[in-house]
Amino acid sequence: MKIAVDTNVLVRAAVGDDPAQSDRAARTLRDAELIAVPVPILCEFVWVLLRVYAFAPADAAAAIRALLAATNVEVNRPAVEAGLAVLEAGGDFADGVIAYEGRWLGGETFVSFDSKAVHLLAAQGHSTALL
């Protein structure tokens, strides 16, 4: 079966806090011919791991990297890598994804009121402006 996965399935598989759901999630992911993971799902996934389950950013990044290592997973890898670069530098995964997709759509400068995001993206060589 080729599936598009929701955030809660990834969370159950990664966290294992509900044995029955975690087993079903892991089995579904393992048995799928293809797992389509939209980027917004990964933004939610990271947010839930950090805010609800108190994962360290490095552990959330490791969970995404484990997912990317599966041969049956399809994601927008450049966008996900951009998100991981910001997450692993101490920022928000979603900010990296937003900056990447903004550039992909033709935006040249990432603008934000978020000084941390602007600083981290500028340190990675991106054109940024703090409003």
C-alpha positions in Angstrom: 0.0 0.0 0.0 1.2 3.5 -0.8 0.3 5.9 2.1 0.3 9.5 3.0 1.1 9.6 6.7 -0.3 11.9 9.4 1.7 13.4 12.2 0.1 11.2 14.9 1.2 8.1 13.1 4.8 9.3 13.1 4.6 10.4 16.7 3.2 7.0 17.9 6.0 5.2 16.0 8.7 7.4 17.4 7.5 7.8 21.0 5.8 4.5 21.7 3.6 5.9 24.4 0.5 4.0 23.5 1.6 0.3 22.9 -1.4 -0.7 20.7 -1.2 2.4 18.5 2.6 2.4 18.4 2.6 -1.2 17.2 0.0 -0.4 14.5 1.9 2.7 13.4 5.2 0.9 13.2 3.7 -2.1 11.4 2.0 0.3 8.9 5.2 2.2 8.2 7.3 -0.9 7.9 4.8 -2.6 5.5 4.0 0.3 3.3 5.3 0.2 -0.2 5.7 4.0 -0.1 5.3 6.5 2.7 4.6 10.1 1.4 5.5 12.6 4.1 4.4 16.1 3.4 6.8 18.8 4.8 4.0 20.3 7.1 3.7 16.9 8.8 7.4 17.0 9.7 7.0 20.6 11.0 4.2 19.3 13.3 6.2 16.2 14.2 9.1 18.3 15.4 6.9 20.7 17.3 5.1 17.8 19.1 8.3 16.0 19.9 9.9 19.2 21.4 6.9 20.7 23.1 4.8 17.8 24.1 7.4 15.0 24.7 10.3 17.3 25.7 12.7 15.8 23.2 16.0 17.5 22.8 16.4 19.1 19.3 19.2 16.6 18.5 16.8 13.7 19.3 14.0 15.2 17.1 16.6 15.6 14.3 17.7 12.0 14.8 14.0 10.9 14.5 13.7 12.7 11.2 17.0 11.3 9.9 15.9 7.8 10.8 12.7 8.3 8.8 14.8 9.7 5.9 16.9 6.6 5.9 14.0 4.3 5.2 14.0 3.3 1.6 10.2 3.6 1.3 9.9 7.2 2.4 9.3 10.1 0.0 9.8 13.7 1.2 11.0 17.0 -0.3 14.5 16.2 0.9 16.0 19.7 0.1 13.3 21.3 2.2 13.7 18.8 5.0 17.5 19.2 5.0 17.1 23.0 5.2 14.8 22.5 8.2 17.3 20.1 9.8 20.1 22.5 9.3 18.3 25.2 11.3 17.1 22.8 14.0 20.6 21.4 14.5 21.9 24.9 14.7 19.5 25.6 17.6 16.5 27.1 15.8 13.1 26.0 14.6 12.8 23.3 11.9 9.9 25.1 10.4 12.0 28.3 9.9 14.5 26.4 7.8 11.7 24.9 5.7 10.0 28.3 5.3 13.2 29.9 4.2 13.9 27.1 1.7 10.5 27.1 0.2 10.5 30.9 0.1 13.7 30.8 -2.0 12.3 28.1 -4.2 9.3 30.3 -4.9 11.5 33.2 -5.9 12.0 35.1 -2.6 15.5 36.4 -2.3 15.5 37.6 1.3 14.0 35.9 4.4 12.3 38.6 6.5 11.0 38.1 10.0 10.6 39.6 13.5 12.2 36.4 14.8 15.8 37.5 15.5 17.0 34.0 16.3 15.7 32.7 12.9 17.2 35.6 11.0 20.6 35.2 12.8 20.7 31.4 12.2 19.8 31.7 8.5 22.2 34.6 8.0 25.0 32.4 9.6 24.2 29.8 7.0 24.7 32.3 4.2 21.1 33.2 3.4 20.0 36.8 2.7 17.9 37.9 5.7 16.4 41.0 7.2 15.1 41.5 10.7 12.0 43.6 10.8 
